[in-house]
Amino acid sequence: MSECQQKEIHQLQDEITALKKRLDQSQRMTALGELVSTTTHEFNNVLMTIINYAKMGMRHEDKETRDKAFAKINKAGMRASKITNAVLGMARNRSEHFELTDVAKLIDESMVLLEREMQKYRISVDMQIDDVPEISAIGNQIQQVLMNLLINARQAMSEGGQLVIKLQQNTANHTVDLSIRDYGPGIPQDKLRRIFDPYYTTKSGPDETGKGGTGVGLATCKNIIEAHGGKIRVESSVGKGTNFTLMFPMEVQKSPVPMARGIAGAVSQINAATQATGNVTH
């Protein structure tokens, strides 16, 4: 191989590395964008409830109506607190190193953010959560995967349906298994083997909420799970639905996650940018 050819190969390798970095950044910002969209929508629902019942309480002077309005406002305020805590939970772990993580808590926080969305699209949720050991993980990366799979399941059942979330310990495989099962139309076998390919999608584009359809979600999920030493499996039957299973090793993971930094990386970038802006003298 000539010196000129070697130079061209090195140049191509550098270009590939740069493109991978740009793709990683794009995936991080997409994940953060969907989180912001979901959270903003949920807060808007809460604020509208508070405003409407505040107006009702101001219009009526009788105690019964005002007590009802105060009760509704209090309930909405409690939900706002739950949403805030869920978002803080997602942003809390911004390191790029594994820590002991409670998967059941991640599920609860995710469902707080998606509860109204599931209700809107007539999705009933069956939670089958066993008491399992904590896993070594970057929590908000796993939550990014979980949110993606939950939204995909909701989108698969456009006419409503049942979503089953199951968390259990697999003693035979020494794993903690998390499965998300929808009862949508299912995925044909010729498409099923390609769903983890980057930019491959079975959707025509983002839905009315602006989520999905880019073909990067499942590819990113696969990268994150494998970077955690785990596996992601999918089973689907046309007309019966689809089941995704995440299998996390119970052994303590000590190496930093090298790929798919997801929401953690995006939050760190925004924090860094905010701090830098705050240090500028006007």
C-alpha angles and dihedrals in degrees: 000000000000124000089248092055092048090052091051091050092051090048091051091048090052090050091050090050091050092049091050090053091050091049091049091052091048091051091049093051092045090054092048091046092055091048092051091047093051094045094046091051092050093048091048090056091051094047093049090053092050093046095047095048091043088056091048091052091049093050096050126056099189115109096231094057093043093048089052090050092049091049091052092046091050091050091050090049091053090051090050088054091052091050091049092050091049092053092046088051090055093048098040098083104057098151122110093225132090120263132176105275133194105223093190089058091051089053092051093049092048093050091051088060094044100037097100092041090055091048092049092055093042096247116157114206123215110197114199102178120170125193102264135171120265115261132220106254150119096261101211091049090057088045089053088056092046094049091049093051093045092051091047090052091050091049091050091061101057092163094047129261145151127310119197121201113189127183120184144147117251103206093181093058095031090235140123107231125205117186130186115196127188129184096217129126094291128226123278114242094244089059096036095069091055102046094101092052112111113259094006112127137168090206128090091226142298116336125238090283091056094248130133134352098106098101094230099094102079093036088055091046090054092049092050096048094046090047086057091054091253138116135235120209131184131199122183139170124190109249094012107065143245135284124199118193125195114199116198122189115240091215115102111261114214106176121091115253106257098190144047100018090181119171092354092062094043093050090048090051093051092046090050091048091048092051091048091051091048091055093057113108113226 
